[in-house]
Amino acid sequence: MTGSPNGSFRFRVSDTVDVPLRGVMLRLKLVEGRPALSRLEPGETIRLVGPDGERRSAEVRALSVTGGRTTQKRLERNRQLDVVISPEEARGGGRPVEIGWFVVGD
């Protein structure tokens, strides 16, 4: 791909996994855009959108390194990213983030 990553993006949550003592891991599949990894790193806030339009924010606690170190090049090649958020944010309002939710950025 040419140019630098930026602009709007949308990931679909394709799986969620409880990670003891850390939080909830969201496996994200990129469906549109070209996000800069820096917008999804620990400490950044992500916007979650449910299939019915419910909106919620969550802070990224960590990036999963199960498949190796996360880099911009790897994100662009695999179009997949695993992020960890707090259990409280993952289950806000009693409704959990699950498959079919989206992470969006402008």
BALO-9777 format. One record per residue: residue in one letter; x, y, z of N, C-alpha, C, CB in turn; chain. Coordinates in steps of 0.001 Angstrom, whole numbers. Last residue first. Glycine has a CB too. Layout:
<atom residu="A" n_c1="X" n_c2="Y" n_c3="Z" ca_c1="X" ca_c2="Y" ca_c3="Z" c_c1="X" c_c2="Y" c_c3="Z" cb_c1="X" cb_c2="Y" cb_c3="Z" chaine="A"/>
...
END
This chain:
<atom residu="D" n_c1="-12532" n_c2="7731" n_c3="13388" ca_c1="-12690" ca_c2="8774" ca_c3="12363" c_c1="-11364" c_c2="9369" c_c3="11977" cb_c1="-13618" cb_c2="9871" cb_c3="12849" chaine="A"/>
<atom residu="G" n_c1="-13170" n_c2="4288" n_c3="14033" ca_c1="-12364" ca_c2="5483" ca_c3="14239" c_c1="-12571" c_c2="6444" c_c3="13083" cb_c1="-10874" cb_c2="5125" cb_c3="14385" chaine="A"/>
<atom residu="V" n_c1="-14654" n_c2="1473" n_c3="15715" ca_c1="-14607" ca_c2="2471" ca_c3="14644" c_c1="-13742" c_c2="3665" c_c3="15038" cb_c1="-16023" cb_c2="2942" cb_c3="14294" chaine="A"/>
<atom residu="V" n_c1="-15377" n_c2="-1806" n_c3="16095" ca_c1="-14494" ca_c2="-760" ca_c3="16629" c_c1="-14307" c_c2="215" c_c3="15477" cb_c1="-13088" cb_c2="-1343" cb_c3="17169" chaine="A"/>
<atom residu="F" n_c1="-18484" n_c2="-3558" n_c3="16396" ca_c1="-17451" ca_c2="-2910" ca_c3="15606" c_c1="-16613" c_c2="-1973" c_c3="16474" cb_c1="-18077" cb_c2="-2140" cb_c3="14440" chaine="A"/>
<atom residu="W" n_c1="-19994" n_c2="-6823" n_c3="16966" ca_c1="-19757" ca_c2="-5424" ca_c3="17314" c_c1="-18654" c_c2="-4883" c_c3="16405" cb_c1="-19368" cb_c2="-5272" cb_c3="18827" chaine="A"/>
<atom residu="G" n_c1="-19786" n_c2="-9450" n_c3="16190" ca_c1="-20753" ca_c2="-8610" ca_c3="15490" c_c1="-20674" c_c2="-7142" c_c3="15859" cb_c1="-22124" cb_c2="-9103" cb_c3="15759" chaine="A"/>
<atom residu="I" n_c1="-19192" n_c2="-10960" n_c3="19294" ca_c1="-19074" ca_c2="-11067" ca_c3="17847" c_c1="-20174" c_c2="-10239" c_c3="17199" cb_c1="-19150" cb_c2="-12547" cb_c3="17386" chaine="A"/>
<atom residu="E" n_c1="-19517" n_c2="-8467" n_c3="21931" ca_c1="-19379" ca_c2="-9823" ca_c3="21413" c_c1="-19238" c_c2="-9797" c_c3="19895" cb_c1="-20585" cb_c2="-10686" cb_c3="21827" chaine="A"/>
<atom residu="V" n_c1="-19763" n_c2="-6845" n_c3="24962" ca_c1="-19267" ca_c2="-6729" ca_c3="23588" c_c1="-19049" c_c2="-8151" c_c3="23117" cb_c1="-17933" cb_c2="-5855" cb_c3="23488" chaine="A"/>
<atom residu="P" n_c1="-22648" n_c2="-7458" n_c3="27058" ca_c1="-21242" ca_c2="-7640" ca_c3="26666" c_c1="-20972" c_c2="-7312" c_c3="25197" cb_c1="-20820" cb_c2="-9062" cb_c3="26942" chaine="A"/>
<atom residu="R" n_c1="-24527" n_c2="-5516" n_c3="29111" ca_c1="-24545" ca_c2="-6100" ca_c3="27761" c_c1="-23112" c_c2="-6242" c_c3="27249" cb_c1="-25393" cb_c2="-5222" cb_c3="26780" chaine="A"/>
<atom residu="G" n_c1="-24366" n_c2="-4176" n_c3="31451" ca_c1="-24859" ca_c2="-5535" ca_c3="31501" c_c1="-24907" c_c2="-6231" c_c3="30151" cb_c1="-26202" cb_c2="-5542" cb_c3="32096" chaine="A"/>
<atom residu="G" n_c1="-23131" n_c2="-1766" n_c3="31099" ca_c1="-24585" ca_c2="-1785" ca_c3="31078" c_c1="-25172" c_c2="-3182" c_c3="31087" cb_c1="-25077" cb_c2="-1056" cb_c3="29885" chaine="A"/>
<atom residu="G" n_c1="-20236" n_c2="-3354" n_c3="29771" ca_c1="-20935" ca_c2="-2128" ca_c3="30170" c_c1="-22436" c_c2="-2246" c_c3="30063" cb_c1="-20472" cb_c2="-976" cb_c3="29335" chaine="A"/>
<atom residu="R" n_c1="-18333" n_c2="-5300" n_c3="29386" ca_c1="-19685" ca_c2="-5719" ca_c3="29790" c_c1="-20528" c_c2="-4537" c_c3="30247" cb_c1="-19606" cb_c2="-6758" cb_c3="30909" chaine="A"/>
<atom residu="A" n_c1="-15996" n_c2="-4062" n_c3="28762" ca_c1="-16479" ca_c2="-5083" ca_c3="27834" c_c1="-17911" c_c2="-5501" c_c3="28143" cb_c1="-15570" cb_c2="-6298" cb_c3="27876" chaine="A"/>
<atom residu="E" n_c1="-15584" n_c2="-2490" n_c3="30983" ca_c1="-15905" ca_c2="-1827" ca_c3="29718" c_c1="-16458" c_c2="-2822" c_c3="28689" cb_c1="-14656" cb_c2="-1128" cb_c3="29155" chaine="A"/>
<atom residu="E" n_c1="-15037" n_c2="-4527" n_c3="32836" ca_c1="-16128" ca_c2="-3584" ca_c3="33077" c_c1="-16550" c_c2="-2890" c_c3="31788" cb_c1="-15713" cb_c2="-2544" cb_c3="34120" chaine="A"/>
<atom residu="P" n_c1="-12739" n_c2="-5765" n_c3="31833" ca_c1="-14000" ca_c2="-6514" ca_c3="31866" c_c1="-15204" c_c2="-5589" c_c3="32055" cb_c1="-13965" cb_c2="-7556" cb_c3="32987" chaine="A"/>
<atom residu="S" n_c1="-10803" n_c2="-3630" n_c3="29623" ca_c1="-11227" ca_c2="-4063" ca_c3="30962" c_c1="-12535" c_c2="-4841" c_c3="30889" cb_c1="-11385" cb_c2="-2850" cb_c3="31899" chaine="A"/>
<atom residu="I" n_c1="-9243" n_c2="-5075" n_c3="26683" ca_c1="-9929" ca_c2="-3992" ca_c3="27386" c_c1="-10384" c_c2="-4524" c_c3="28739" cb_c1="-11144" cb_c2="-3442" cb_c3="26554" chaine="A"/>
<atom residu="V" n_c1="-6815" n_c2="-5825" n_c3="24306" ca_c1="-7370" ca_c2="-6197" ca_c3="25607" c_c1="-7980" c_c2="-4952" c_c3="26228" cb_c1="-6276" cb_c2="-6820" cb_c3="26545" chaine="A"/>
<atom residu="V" n_c1="-6856" n_c2="-6756" n_c3="20842" ca_c1="-6691" ca_c2="-5756" ca_c3="21895" c_c1="-7333" c_c2="-6278" c_c3="23171" cb_c1="-7314" cb_c2="-4389" cb_c3="21479" chaine="A"/>
<atom residu="D" n_c1="-5495" n_c2="-7940" n_c3="17905" ca_c1="-6110" ca_c2="-8355" ca_c3="19165" c_c1="-5806" c_c2="-7298" c_c3="20209" cb_c1="-5597" cb_c2="-9760" cb_c3="19622" chaine="A"/>
<atom residu="L" n_c1="-6114" n_c2="-7604" n_c3="14454" ca_c1="-5471" ca_c2="-7070" ca_c3="15642" c_c1="-6216" c_c2="-7574" c_c3="16862" cb_c1="-5431" cb_c2="-5520" cb_c3="15615" chaine="A"/>
<atom residu="Q" n_c1="-5672" n_c2="-7818" n_c3="10914" ca_c1="-6222" ca_c2="-8357" ca_c3="12152" c_c1="-5430" c_c2="-7810" c_c3="13325" cb_c1="-6200" cb_c2="-9905" cb_c3="12148" chaine="A"/>
<atom residu="R" n_c1="-4400" n_c2="-7669" n_c3="8485" ca_c1="-5693" ca_c2="-6998" ca_c3="8653" c_c1="-6441" c_c2="-7518" c_c3="9874" cb_c1="-6550" cb_c2="-7183" cb_c3="7404" chaine="A"/>
<atom residu="N" n_c1="-1909" n_c2="-8610" n_c3="7756" ca_c1="-2889" ca_c2="-9574" ca_c3="8274" c_c1="-4295" c_c2="-9010" c_c3="8411" cb_c1="-2437" cb_c2="-10080" cb_c3="9608" chaine="A"/>
<atom residu="R" n_c1="-640" n_c2="-6250" n_c3="6709" ca_c1="-566" ca_c2="-7536" ca_c3="6012" c_c1="-1701" c_c2="-8472" c_c3="6448" cb_c1="796" cb_c2="-8203" cb_c3="6272" chaine="A"/>
<atom residu="E" n_c1="-1159" n_c2="-4228" n_c3="8552" ca_c1="-1542" ca_c2="-4043" ca_c3="7148" c_c1="-1546" c_c2="-5361" c_c3="6379" cb_c1="-596" cb_c2="-3057" cb_c3="6470" chaine="A"/>
<atom residu="L" n_c1="-59" n_c2="-5387" n_c3="10862" ca_c1="-1473" ca_c2="-5022" ca_c3="10824" c_c1="-1947" c_c2="-4884" c_c3="9380" cb_c1="-1715" cb_c2="-3710" cb_c3="11596" chaine="A"/>
<atom residu="R" n_c1="2635" n_c2="-5545" n_c3="10060" ca_c1="1889" ca_c2="-6774" ca_c3="10324" c_c1="379" c_c2="-6520" c_c3="10289" cb_c1="2295" cb_c2="-7362" cb_c3="11684" chaine="A"/>
<atom residu="K" n_c1="3273" n_c2="-2820" n_c3="9907" ca_c1="3397" ca_c2="-3683" ca_c3="8724" c_c1="2581" c_c2="-4964" c_c3="8888" cb_c1="4874" cb_c2="-4031" cb_c3="8467" chaine="A"/>
<atom residu="Q" n_c1="2944" n_c2="-2013" n_c3="12551" ca_c1="2097" ca_c2="-1444" ca_c3="11503" c_c1="2111" c_c2="-2339" c_c3="10262" cb_c1="2566" cb_c2="-16" cb_c3="11142" chaine="A"/>
<atom residu="T" n_c1="3058" n_c2="-4854" n_c3="14807" ca_c1="3672" ca_c2="-3731" ca_c3="14092" c_c1="2681" c_c2="-3219" c_c3="13044" cb_c1="5029" cb_c2="-4157" cb_c3="13422" chaine="A"/>
<atom residu="T" n_c1="3315" n_c2="-6905" n_c3="17585" ca_c1="2390" ca_c2="-6150" ca_c3="16745" c_c1="3108" c_c2="-4953" c_c3="16129" cb_c1="1161" cb_c2="-5686" cb_c3="17563" chaine="A"/>
<atom residu="R" n_c1="5123" n_c2="-9946" n_c3="17797" ca_c1="5052" ca_c2="-8516" ca_c3="18064" c_c1="4145" c_c2="-7804" c_c3="17066" cb_c1="6444" cb_c2="-7907" cb_c3="18029" chaine="A"/>
<atom residu="G" n_c1="3108" n_c2="-12981" n_c3="17868" ca_c1="4333" ca_c2="-12207" ca_c3="17670" c_c1="4089" c_c2="-10729" c_c3="17914" cb_c1="4880" cb_c2="-12421" cb_c3="16260" chaine="A"/>
<atom residu="G" n_c1="654" n_c2="-13988" n_c3="18462" ca_c1="1233" ca_c2="-14355" ca_c3="17169" c_c1="2539" c_c2="-13639" c_c3="16882" cb_c1="255" cb_c2="-14063" cb_c3="16069" chaine="A"/>
<atom residu="T" n_c1="165" n_c2="-12906" n_c3="21010" ca_c1="121" ca_c2="-14354" ca_c3="20795" c_c1="776" c_c2="-14779" c_c3="19494" cb_c1="-1301" cb_c2="-14832" cb_c3="20813" chaine="A"/>
<atom residu="V" n_c1="71" n_c2="-10397" n_c3="22056" ca_c1="1271" ca_c2="-10756" ca_c3="21295" c_c1="1328" c_c2="-12262" c_c3="21033" cb_c1="2536" cb_c2="-10302" cb_c3="22045" chaine="A"/>
<atom residu="S" n_c1="-2434" n_c2="-7921" n_c3="22231" ca_c1="-2041" ca_c2="-9313" ca_c3="22396" c_c1="-820" c_c2="-9596" c_c3="21531" cb_c1="-3207" cb_c2="-10267" cb_c3="22033" chaine="A"/>
<atom residu="L" n_c1="-2051" n_c2="-4844" n_c3="23804" ca_c1="-2179" ca_c2="-5541" ca_c3="22531" c_c1="-1728" c_c2="-6968" c_c3="22786" cb_c1="-1333" cb_c2="-4850" cb_c3="21379" chaine="A"/>
<atom residu="A" n_c1="-3936" n_c2="-3383" n_c3="26524" ca_c1="-2768" ca_c2="-4065" ca_c3="25958" c_c1="-3100" c_c2="-4570" c_c3="24565" cb_c1="-2313" cb_c2="-5237" cb_c3="26865" chaine="A"/>
<atom residu="R" n_c1="-6032" n_c2="-1659" n_c3="27041" ca_c1="-5087" ca_c2="-1979" ca_c3="28124" c_c1="-3791" c_c2="-2575" c_c3="27575" cb_c1="-5730" cb_c2="-2958" cb_c3="29124" chaine="A"/>
<atom residu="V" n_c1="-7793" n_c2="862" n_c3="25610" ca_c1="-6978" ca_c2="-304" ca_c3="25270" c_c1="-5978" c_c2="-497" c_c3="26400" cb_c1="-6250" cb_c2="-126" cb_c3="23878" chaine="A"/>
<atom residu="E" n_c1="-10870" n_c2="1831" n_c3="26968" ca_c1="-9432" ca_c2="2096" ca_c3="26877" c_c1="-8704" c_c2="798" c_c3="26557" cb_c1="-8890" cb_c2="2719" cb_c3="28197" chaine="A"/>
<atom residu="A" n_c1="-13930" n_c2="2429" n_c3="25261" ca_c1="-13099" ca_c2="1577" ca_c3="26113" c_c1="-11642" c_c2="1961" c_c3="25916" cb_c1="-13322" cb_c2="67" cb_c3="25792" chaine="A"/>
<atom residu="S" n_c1="-17329" n_c2="3496" n_c3="24806" ca_c1="-15886" ca_c2="3696" ca_c3="24680" c_c1="-15153" c_c2="2753" c_c3="25623" cb_c1="-15503" cb_c2="5166" cb_c3="24978" chaine="A"/>
<atom residu="R" n_c1="-20250" n_c2="2826" n_c3="22838" ca_c1="-19525" ca_c2="2757" ca_c3="24104" c_c1="-18046" c_c2="2994" c_c3="23818" cb_c1="-19749" cb_c2="1379" cb_c3="24818" chaine="A"/>
<atom residu="R" n_c1="-23517" n_c2="2628" n_c3="21455" ca_c1="-22138" ca_c2="3124" ca_c3="21415" c_c1="-21535" c_c2="3125" c_c3="22808" cb_c1="-22082" cb_c2="4539" cb_c3="20812" chaine="A"/>
<atom residu="E" n_c1="-25826" n_c2="721" n_c3="19579" ca_c1="-25334" ca_c2="1124" ca_c3="20907" c_c1="-23873" c_c2="1528" c_c3="20796" cb_c1="-25505" cb_c2="-28" cb_c3="21948" chaine="A"/>
<atom residu="G" n_c1="-26573" n_c2="-343" n_c3="17139" ca_c1="-26204" ca_c2="1071" ca_c3="17186" c_c1="-25746" c_c2="1563" c_c3="18543" cb_c1="-27347" cb_c2="1886" cb_c3="16751" chaine="A"/>
<atom residu="D" n_c1="-26929" n_c2="-3010" n_c3="17067" ca_c1="-28156" ca_c2="-2208" ca_c3="17141" c_c1="-27869" c_c2="-712" c_c3="17235" cb_c1="-28986" cb_c2="-2640" cb_c3="18337" chaine="A"/>
<atom residu="P" n_c1="-24353" n_c2="-3997" n_c3="17130" ca_c1="-25149" ca_c2="-4228" ca_c3="15920" c_c1="-26436" c_c2="-3399" c_c3="15884" cb_c1="-25496" cb_c2="-5700" cb_c3="15810" chaine="A"/>
<atom residu="G" n_c1="-22358" n_c2="-1399" n_c3="18747" ca_c1="-23087" ca_c2="-2661" ca_c3="18701" c_c1="-23897" c_c2="-2800" c_c3="17428" cb_c1="-23995" cb_c2="-2783" cb_c3="19900" chaine="A"/>
<atom residu="V" n_c1="-19197" n_c2="-45" n_c3="18704" ca_c1="-20566" ca_c2="144" ca_c3="18216" c_c1="-21215" c_c2="-1238" c_c3="18084" cb_c1="-20585" cb_c2="919" cb_c3="16837" chaine="A"/>
<atom residu="L" n_c1="-16639" n_c2="1588" n_c3="20480" ca_c1="-17306" ca_c2="330" ca_c3="20176" c_c1="-18734" c_c2="626" c_c3="19751" cb_c1="-17278" cb_c2="-631" cb_c3="21395" chaine="A"/>
<atom residu="R" n_c1="-13700" n_c2="3350" n_c3="20141" ca_c1="-15158" ca_c2="3446" ca_c3="20138" c_c1="-15740" c_c2="2127" c_c3="19671" cb_c1="-15643" cb_c2="4610" cb_c3="19235" chaine="A"/>
<atom residu="I" n_c1="-10866" n_c2="3519" n_c3="22347" ca_c1="-11519" ca_c2="3036" ca_c3="21127" c_c1="-13029" c_c2="3209" c_c3="21284" cb_c1="-11153" cb_c2="1536" cb_c3="20840" chaine="A"/>
<atom residu="T" n_c1="-8146" n_c2="5370" n_c3="23519" ca_c1="-9563" ca_c2="5061" ca_c3="23676" c_c1="-10135" c_c2="4635" c_c3="22331" cb_c1="-10340" cb_c2="6278" cb_c3="24243" chaine="A"/>
<atom residu="E" n_c1="-4860" n_c2="4279" n_c3="24528" ca_c1="-5765" ca_c2="4943" ca_c3="23585" c_c1="-7213" c_c2="4508" c_c3="23857" cb_c1="-5363" cb_c2="4616" cb_c3="22114" chaine="A"/>
<atom residu="G" n_c1="-3529" n_c2="2577" n_c3="26230" ca_c1="-3777" ca_c2="3940" ca_c3="26682" c_c1="-4708" c_c2="4718" c_c3="25774" cb_c1="-2489" cb_c2="4670" cb_c3="26803" chaine="A"/>
<atom residu="P" n_c1="-1970" n_c2="659" n_c3="23690" ca_c1="-2377" ca_c2="798" ca_c3="25085" c_c1="-2446" c_c2="2270" c_c3="25511" cb_c1="-1409" cb_c2="36" cb_c3="25990" chaine="A"/>
<atom residu="E" n_c1="-3070" n_c2="1629" n_c3="20308" ca_c1="-2101" ca_c2="1149" ca_c3="21288" c_c1="-2607" c_c2="1334" c_c3="22715" cb_c1="-772" cb_c2="1871" cb_c3="21110" chaine="A"/>
<atom residu="L" n_c1="-4443" n_c2="2646" n_c3="18220" ca_c1="-5003" ca_c2="1452" ca_c3="18858" c_c1="-4086" c_c2="884" c_c3="19935" cb_c1="-5279" cb_c2="390" cb_c3="17814" chaine="A"/>
<atom residu="R" n_c1="-3123" n_c2="4611" n_c3="16936" ca_c1="-4481" ca_c2="4939" ca_c3="17403" c_c1="-5129" c_c2="3794" c_c3="18164" cb_c1="-5359" cb_c2="5318" cb_c3="16227" chaine="A"/>
<atom residu="S" n_c1="-808" n_c2="3412" n_c3="16023" ca_c1="-703" ca_c2="4307" ca_c3="17178" c_c1="-2072" c_c2="4697" c_c3="17739" cb_c1="66" cb_c2="5559" cb_c3="16793" chaine="A"/>
<atom residu="L" n_c1="-1505" n_c2="2177" n_c3="13668" ca_c1="-1425" ca_c2="1358" ca_c3="14874" c_c1="-1391" c_c2="2241" c_c3="16120" cb_c1="-184" cb_c2="450" cb_c3="14829" chaine="A"/>
<atom residu="A" n_c1="-3774" n_c2="3801" n_c3="11638" ca_c1="-2423" ca_c2="3853" ca_c3="12189" c_c1="-2444" c_c2="3063" c_c3="13491" cb_c1="-1936" cb_c2="5342" cb_c3="12419" chaine="A"/>
<atom residu="P" n_c1="-5977" n_c2="2061" n_c3="9381" ca_c1="-5671" ca_c2="2725" ca_c3="10648" c_c1="-4185" c_c2="2743" c_c3="10970" cb_c1="-6411" cb_c2="2052" cb_c3="11764" chaine="A"/>
<atom residu="R" n_c1="-7583" n_c2="2261" n_c3="6740" ca_c1="-6170" ca_c2="1945" ca_c3="6945" c_c1="-5696" c_c2="2650" c_c3="8206" cb_c1="-5307" cb_c2="2367" cb_c3="5711" chaine="A"/>
<atom residu="G" n_c1="-10786" n_c2="868" n_c3="5701" ca_c1="-9848" ca_c2="1891" ca_c3="6134" c_c1="-8431" c_c2="1370" c_c3="6281" cb_c1="-10301" cb_c2="2478" cb_c3="7430" chaine="A"/>
<atom residu="E" n_c1="-12645" n_c2="-1985" n_c3="6850" ca_c1="-12442" ca_c2="-845" ca_c3="5958" c_c1="-11472" c_c2="156" c_c3="6576" cb_c1="-13781" cb_c2="-161" cb_c3="5643" chaine="A"/>
<atom residu="V" n_c1="-12255" n_c2="-4240" n_c3="8365" ca_c1="-13204" ca_c2="-4338" ca_c3="7255" c_c1="-13134" c_c2="-3126" c_c3="6334" cb_c1="-14618" cb_c2="-4494" cb_c3="7789" chaine="A"/>
<atom residu="L" n_c1="-10078" n_c2="-6130" n_c3="10295" ca_c1="-10246" ca_c2="-4860" ca_c3="9595" c_c1="-11188" c_c2="-5053" c_c3="8405" cb_c1="-8872" cb_c2="-4301" cb_c3="9125" chaine="A"/>
<atom residu="K" n_c1="-11046" n_c2="-7807" n_c3="13128" ca_c1="-10753" ca_c2="-7983" ca_c3="11703" c_c1="-11052" c_c2="-6665" c_c3="11002" cb_c1="-11591" cb_c2="-9164" cb_c3="11078" chaine="A"/>
<atom residu="L" n_c1="-10011" n_c2="-8447" n_c3="16423" ca_c1="-10572" ca_c2="-7491" ca_c3="15472" c_c1="-10108" c_c2="-7791" c_c3="14059" cb_c1="-10188" cb_c2="-6068" cb_c3="15857" chaine="A"/>
<atom residu="R" n_c1="-10733" n_c2="-9902" n_c3="19387" ca_c1="-10052" ca_c2="-10169" ca_c3="18118" c_c1="-10758" c_c2="-9326" c_c3="17072" cb_c1="-10069" cb_c2="-11715" cb_c3="17737" chaine="A"/>
<atom residu="L" n_c1="-10345" n_c2="-8705" n_c3="22560" ca_c1="-11210" ca_c2="-8615" ca_c3="21385" c_c1="-10355" c_c2="-8908" c_c3="20160" cb_c1="-11899" cb_c2="-7204" cb_c3="21278" chaine="A"/>
<atom residu="M" n_c1="-10039" n_c2="-9946" n_c3="25784" ca_c1="-9376" ca_c2="-9749" ca_c3="24502" c_c1="-10430" c_c2="-9732" c_c3="23406" cb_c1="-8318" cb_c2="-10857" cb_c3="24240" chaine="A"/>
<atom residu="V" n_c1="-10522" n_c2="-8497" n_c3="28866" ca_c1="-11192" ca_c2="-9224" ca_c3="27787" c_c1="-10480" c_c2="-8902" c_c3="26480" cb_c1="-12714" cb_c2="-8855" cb_c3="27706" chaine="A"/>
<atom residu="G" n_c1="-8153" n_c2="-8829" n_c3="31497" ca_c1="-9339" ca_c2="-8215" ca_c3="30922" c_c1="-9996" c_c2="-9116" c_c3="29907" cb_c1="-8994" cb_c2="-6898" cb_c3="30286" chaine="A"/>
<atom residu="R" n_c1="-6225" n_c2="-9843" n_c3="33368" ca_c1="-5888" ca_c2="-8790" ca_c3="32410" c_c1="-7116" c_c2="-8085" c_c3="31863" cb_c1="-5090" cb_c2="-9367" cb_c3="31269" chaine="A"/>
<atom residu="L" n_c1="-6925" n_c2="-11990" n_c3="34967" ca_c1="-6071" ca_c2="-10953" ca_c3="35559" c_c1="-5695" c_c2="-9828" c_c3="34600" cb_c1="-4821" cb_c2="-11579" cb_c3="36080" chaine="A"/>
<atom residu="P" n_c1="-7676" n_c2="-14021" n_c3="32150" ca_c1="-7600" ca_c2="-13855" ca_c3="33602" c_c1="-6544" c_c2="-12837" c_c3="34024" cb_c1="-7308" cb_c2="-15186" cb_c3="34255" chaine="A"/>
<atom residu="V" n_c1="-9378" n_c2="-12980" n_c3="29554" ca_c1="-7974" ca_c2="-13210" ca_c3="29857" c_c1="-7807" c_c2="-12954" c_c3="31352" cb_c1="-7021" cb_c2="-12285" cb_c3="28989" chaine="A"/>
<atom residu="D" n_c1="-12030" n_c2="-14054" n_c3="27573" ca_c1="-11629" ca_c2="-13567" ca_c3="28892" c_c1="-10175" c_c2="-13952" c_c3="29123" cb_c1="-12550" cb_c2="-14145" cb_c3="30021" chaine="A"/>
<atom residu="V" n_c1="-12441" n_c2="-13131" n_c3="24244" ca_c1="-11890" ca_c2="-14139" ca_c3="25139" c_c1="-11562" c_c2="-13479" c_c3="26468" cb_c1="-10629" cb_c2="-14813" cb_c3="24524" chaine="A"/>
<atom residu="T" n_c1="-14259" n_c2="-12878" n_c3="21230" ca_c1="-13918" ca_c2="-12287" ca_c3="22524" c_c1="-13467" c_c2="-13411" c_c3="23438" cb_c1="-15129" cb_c2="-11502" cb_c3="23143" chaine="A"/>
<atom residu="D" n_c1="-14178" n_c2="-12258" n_c3="17702" ca_c1="-14124" ca_c2="-13175" ca_c3="18832" c_c1="-13827" c_c2="-12365" c_c3="20089" cb_c1="-13048" cb_c2="-14289" cb_c3="18611" chaine="A"/>
<atom residu="S" n_c1="-14491" n_c2="-10283" n_c3="15879" ca_c1="-14729" ca_c2="-11640" ca_c3="15398" c_c1="-14641" c_c2="-12682" c_c3="16507" cb_c1="-13743" cb_c2="-11976" cb_c3="14312" chaine="A"/>
<atom residu="V" n_c1="-15576" n_c2="-7121" n_c3="15424" ca_c1="-15170" ca_c2="-8030" ca_c3="16495" c_c1="-15515" c_c2="-9448" c_c3="16033" cb_c1="-15884" cb_c2="-7674" cb_c3="17871" chaine="A"/>
<atom residu="R" n_c1="-14342" n_c2="-5317" n_c3="12678" ca_c1="-15444" ca_c2="-6131" ca_c3="13211" c_c1="-14875" c_c2="-7026" c_c3="14302" cb_c1="-16138" cb_c2="-6987" cb_c3="12079" chaine="A"/>
<atom residu="F" n_c1="-13222" n_c2="-1968" n_c3="12291" ca_c1="-12913" ca_c2="-3362" ca_c3="12555" c_c1="-14188" c_c2="-4058" c_c3="13009" cb_c1="-11787" cb_c2="-3500" cb_c3="13619" chaine="A"/>
<atom residu="R" n_c1="-12723" n_c2="799" n_c3="10290" ca_c1="-13722" ca_c2="-5" ca_c3="10985" c_c1="-13232" c_c2="-1438" c_c3="11061" cb_c1="-15099" cb_c2="70" cb_c3="10274" chaine="A"/>
<atom residu="F" n_c1="-11581" n_c2="4210" n_c3="9989" ca_c1="-11423" ca_c2="2761" ca_c3="9869" c_c1="-12570" c_c2="2080" c_c3="10590" cb_c1="-10055" cb_c2="2293" cb_c3="10443" chaine="A"/>
<atom residu="S" n_c1="-10352" n_c2="7329" n_c3="8644" ca_c1="-11336" ca_c2="6502" ca_c3="9327" c_c1="-11068" c_c2="5016" c_c3="9064" cb_c1="-12757" cb_c2="6879" cb_c3="8875" chaine="A"/>
<atom residu="G" n_c1="-6841" n_c2="8350" n_c3="8745" ca_c1="-8253" ca_c2="8416" ca_c3="8376" c_c1="-9150" c_c2="7465" c_c3="9142" cb_c1="-8396" cb_c2="8145" cb_c3="6936" chaine="A"/>
<atom residu="N" n_c1="-3910" n_c2="6394" n_c3="7974" ca_c1="-4621" ca_c2="7461" ca_c3="8670" c_c1="-6097" c_c2="7364" c_c3="8346" cb_c1="-4065" cb_c2="8853" cb_c3="8282" chaine="A"/>
<atom residu="P" n_c1="-692" n_c2="5384" n_c3="6835" ca_c1="-1990" ca_c2="5025" ca_c3="7385" c_c1="-2613" c_c2="6221" c_c3="8105" cb_c1="-1856" cb_c2="3829" cb_c3="8343" chaine="A"/>
<atom residu="S" n_c1="786" n_c2="6950" n_c3="3925" ca_c1="813" ca_c2="6581" ca_c3="5331" c_c1="-598" c_c2="6260" c_c3="5829" cb_c1="1436" cb_c2="7707" cb_c3="6168" chaine="A"/>
<atom residu="G" n_c1="1458" n_c2="5484" n_c3="650" ca_c1="1031" ca_c2="6515" ca_c3="1582" c_c1="1062" c_c2="6019" c_c3="3015" cb_c1="-358" cb_c2="6996" cb_c3="1232" chaine="A"/>
<atom residu="T" n_c1="411" n_c2="2272" n_c3="-636" ca_c1="1183" ca_c2="3494" ca_c3="-685" c_c1="627" c_c2="4501" c_c3="301" cb_c1="1191" cb_c2="4072" cb_c3="-2096" chaine="A"/>
<atom residu="M" n_c1="836" n_c2="-1176" n_c3="0" ca_c1="0" ca_c2="0" ca_c3="0" c_c1="879" c_c2="1238" c_c3="0" cb_c1="-950" cb_c2="-1" cb_c3="1206" chaine="A"/>
END
